[in-house]
Structures are given as structure tokens and as C-alpha cells.
Amino acid sequence: MTDPTTLVSTLINELKGQLAQSARELKMRDGWDLGCPVMVIDTRKDPKRVIATTIRGVTGVITTSRVIDHPLMRAFMARHKEVGAEEAVNELINGPEGEEFAEVWASYVKERDERGLACWSHDDAAKFASKSREAFEDGCLACVAITEGDEGDEVGVLTFQVKSEWLSPQ
């Protein structure tokens, strides 16, 4: 993934026009709630995919996992970066918590097969909802960028905010 600051700067300048409508809608709101607009930007392909949604709708736009926050899945992901997926699975299944890992792994594989590779967890989505509330209070539109991953990650997720007044000065 490119330097996050550079990527955000590039995205907001390149996509300002596409972000402006959601900024206008946000400025008209009296208060924050789960219906507040947010933007999701998938940067993995050109042209970039820009999706206007709401806090409530963000998990419908971004593939979200119920499993990847489990401590054993976190251990798998860390080990996967070092030795690869197959070896990491074998180590954890044959480890002291192998039976529990096998159950978690089966849930992960089912989830991945049914919905595709998850970009983030429900916990990540909840944290983004909190950030969007802070962004609203600061007069900003909350955004999520899905990027190419780095260091063995399939995808990267970058959250940021943009002043609504800059996007839609009126």
C-alpha cells in the first residue's frame, strides 16, 4: 500500500466531485445517527469504485467477517505472513488449541466461500461507526478506502475523514 497520507490526499483530490453529494447530505443533518452518509472507495482496480452508503449500510458494501477477530484467527494471520497459509493452519491445528482452531477455521472457510474474502471485522466496522460520529461532530465526511494489502495481507483498509465544507462549499 502506498503511504497512507499520500493515498488519502490523492483520493480526496481525484474523487472530490463524487464525494460532494454525500458531503451536502451530511451538512443538512441535524445530528449523527446510523443513517449518516459515508463513502467507501475501492482502490484495488481502475477506475476506482466509489460507493455512497450509510453507517448502517457499510457492512453490506464491505465484506465483513464475524470470525477474523478471534484470537486464534489473529494468530493464524500473523503466522501466515511468516510461513504461508498451509503451514500456519497445520501448526495451529496440531497445537494445544487445535480443536478450537479447527472449529474457528471451518467457520472462516465457510464465511469466505459464501461471502468472499473479508476486508475487515464487525469490530472494525463498529470502530468506524465511532469515528464517523467524531467526524460528523467535526463537520467531516467519514470515508473507508479498500486498498491492496501489504506484507502478506490480501487487502488493506484505510479510514479517514474530509471536511464537508471543502467538498461542497455552500
Backbone torsions as a table, in degrees:
resi	resn	phi	psi	omega
1	MET	NA	140.3	176.4
2	THR	-64.7	166.4	175.6
3	ASP	-52.1	126.1	-175.8
4	PRO	-56.1	-40.7	-179.2
5	THR	-64.0	-43.0	178.9
6	THR	-65.5	-43.4	-179.7
7	LEU	-61.3	-46.8	179.8
8	VAL	-61.0	-46.7	179.2
9	SER	-58.0	-45.4	178.8
10	THR	-62.6	-46.5	-177.8
11	LEU	-61.6	-47.6	-175.5
12	ILE	-68.8	-31.5	177.4
13	ASN	-75.1	-40.6	-179.0
14	GLU	-71.3	-33.9	-172.2
15	LEU	-111.3	14.2	-176.3
16	LYS	-50.2	-46.0	-179.2
17	GLY	-61.1	-38.0	-179.8
18	GLN	-75.7	-23.7	179.0
19	LEU	-86.2	-19.5	-171.9
20	ALA	-61.5	-41.4	-178.2
21	GLN	-61.4	-44.0	177.9
22	SER	-65.3	-35.3	176.8
23	ALA	-63.7	-41.8	177.7
24	ARG	-62.3	-44.3	178.8
25	GLU	-61.8	-40.9	-179.8
26	LEU	-64.2	-42.1	-179.0
27	LYS	-63.7	-25.5	-178.5
28	MET	-83.3	-8.6	-177.1
29	ARG	-80.9	142.7	178.2
30	ASP	-80.0	-30.1	-177.8
31	GLY	-156.4	167.7	-179.8
32	TRP	-81.2	140.1	169.3
33	ASP	-156.4	-178.2	-176.7
34	LEU	-69.2	-8.6	177.1
35	GLY	-91.8	2.2	179.7
36	CYS	-65.4	140.4	179.5
37	PRO	-70.4	143.9	172.2
38	VAL	-140.1	164.5	179.9
39	MET	-119.3	141.1	173.9
40	VAL	-117.6	129.3	-178.8
41	ILE	-123.9	118.6	176.5
42	ASP	-96.7	110.5	-174.8
43	THR	-95.5	3.6	-172.2
44	ARG	-72.7	-18.0	178.3
45	LYS	-134.2	157.8	172.9
46	ASP	-107.2	133.4	-0.6
47	PRO	-73.0	154.9	178.2
48	LYS	-64.1	144.6	179.2
49	ARG	-95.8	120.6	-177.7
50	VAL	-115.5	122.3	-175.2
51	ILE	-124.9	123.4	173.5
52	ALA	-87.0	130.2	177.9
53	THR	-147.3	-164.4	177.7
54	THR	-122.6	171.1	175.4
55	ILE	-56.1	-47.1	-179.3
56	ARG	-60.7	-34.5	-174.5
57	GLY	-89.5	-6.0	-172.7
58	VAL	-63.3	-34.2	179.6
59	THR	-74.7	-13.3	173.3
60	GLY	-84.4	-19.9	-179.2
61	VAL	-94.1	-38.4	-179.3
62	ILE	-105.8	125.3	178.8
63	THR	-59.5	120.6	-171.6
64	THR	-119.8	137.4	-175.9
65	SER	-105.6	142.8	171.9
66	ARG	-91.6	-10.7	-169.9
67	VAL	-107.4	-31.9	-168.5
68	ILE	-67.5	-11.4	176.0
69	ASP	-84.2	-10.8	-179.7
70	HIS	-60.3	137.1	-178.3
71	PRO	-54.1	-35.9	178.8
72	LEU	-71.0	-31.9	175.5
73	MET	-71.8	-35.8	175.0
74	ARG	-63.0	-41.2	177.2
75	ALA	-63.2	-41.5	177.7
76	PHE	-59.9	-47.5	-177.0
77	MET	-62.5	-39.9	178.1
78	ALA	-65.7	-44.4	-179.3
79	ARG	-69.0	-36.6	178.7
80	HIS	-55.1	-39.4	179.7
81	LYS	-64.8	-28.8	-176.9
82	GLU	-88.8	-40.9	-171.3
83	VAL	-124.4	-4.6	-177.5
84	GLY	95.4	162.1	-173.0
85	ALA	-64.0	-49.7	-174.6
86	GLU	-61.0	-46.9	-180.0
87	GLU	-65.3	-40.3	179.5
88	ALA	-63.0	-42.9	178.0
89	VAL	-62.1	-47.2	-179.5
90	ASN	-59.5	-43.8	-180.0
91	GLU	-61.4	-45.1	-176.2
92	LEU	-73.5	-37.3	178.1
93	ILE	-65.7	-34.8	-179.6
94	ASN	-91.3	4.4	-179.9
95	GLY	-87.2	-176.5	-175.9
96	PRO	-63.2	-24.5	179.1
97	GLU	-111.7	32.2	-174.5
98	GLY	-58.1	-41.7	-178.5
99	GLU	-65.1	-44.8	178.8
100	GLU	-65.4	-42.6	178.2
101	PHE	-60.4	-40.6	-179.9
102	ALA	-58.6	-40.8	178.1
103	GLU	-66.6	-45.4	179.3
104	VAL	-63.6	-43.1	-179.9
105	TRP	-61.6	-43.7	179.1
106	ALA	-61.0	-41.2	177.9
107	SER	-63.9	-42.2	179.1
108	TYR	-62.2	-47.0	-179.0
109	VAL	-62.7	-42.4	178.1
110	LYS	-61.9	-47.1	179.0
111	GLU	-59.3	-46.7	-179.9
112	ARG	-62.9	-41.7	-179.9
113	ASP	-67.7	-35.6	-178.4
114	GLU	-80.5	-37.5	-172.8
115	ARG	-119.5	-7.4	-176.7
116	GLY	93.7	173.0	-178.1
117	LEU	-65.7	124.9	-178.3
118	ALA	-73.0	141.0	176.6
119	CYS	-89.9	-30.0	-178.9
120	TRP	-158.9	176.0	-177.3
121	SER	-101.8	170.2	175.2
122	HIS	-64.3	-32.1	175.9
123	ASP	-63.8	-41.9	176.6
124	ASP	-61.3	-41.7	179.6
125	ALA	-64.0	-39.2	178.0
126	ALA	-65.1	-40.2	177.1
127	LYS	-63.9	-38.0	177.8
128	PHE	-65.0	-38.5	177.6
129	ALA	-59.5	-42.9	177.1
130	SER	-63.3	-42.7	177.7
131	LYS	-62.7	-35.7	-179.2
132	SER	-67.4	-32.5	176.8
133	ARG	-65.7	-44.8	177.1
134	GLU	-62.6	-40.6	178.8
135	ALA	-62.2	-44.4	179.0
136	PHE	-57.8	-45.4	-179.7
137	GLU	-63.3	-25.8	177.8
138	ASP	-93.0	5.5	-179.4
139	GLY	73.5	31.4	-175.9
140	CYS	-120.6	152.2	173.3
141	LEU	-89.7	127.4	178.1
142	ALA	-84.1	139.4	-177.7
143	CYS	-135.4	152.3	173.6
144	VAL	-126.6	129.8	174.8
145	ALA	-112.1	128.5	173.7
146	ILE	-96.0	124.6	-173.9
147	THR	-124.2	171.5	169.8
148	GLU	-64.4	141.9	178.8
149	GLY	-77.3	168.9	173.3
150	ASP	-135.9	164.3	179.2
151	GLU	52.5	46.7	175.9
152	GLY	87.3	-3.8	177.5
153	ASP	-83.6	141.0	178.7
154	GLU	-69.3	-41.8	-179.4
155	VAL	-137.5	162.2	172.3
156	GLY	-121.2	153.9	178.0
157	VAL	-128.8	129.5	-178.8
158	LEU	-128.5	124.1	176.9
159	THR	-108.3	144.2	179.6
160	PHE	-158.3	173.8	178.1
161	GLN	-134.2	153.6	-179.3
162	VAL	-132.6	135.1	178.3
163	LYS	-57.0	123.6	179.6
164	SER	-61.7	-36.7	-179.4
165	GLU	-64.1	-34.9	177.9
166	TRP	-70.4	-39.2	-179.6
167	LEU	-70.7	-35.2	-175.7
168	SER	-142.7	78.7	-176.1
169	PRO	-74.5	103.9	177.0
170	GLN	-164.7	NA	NA
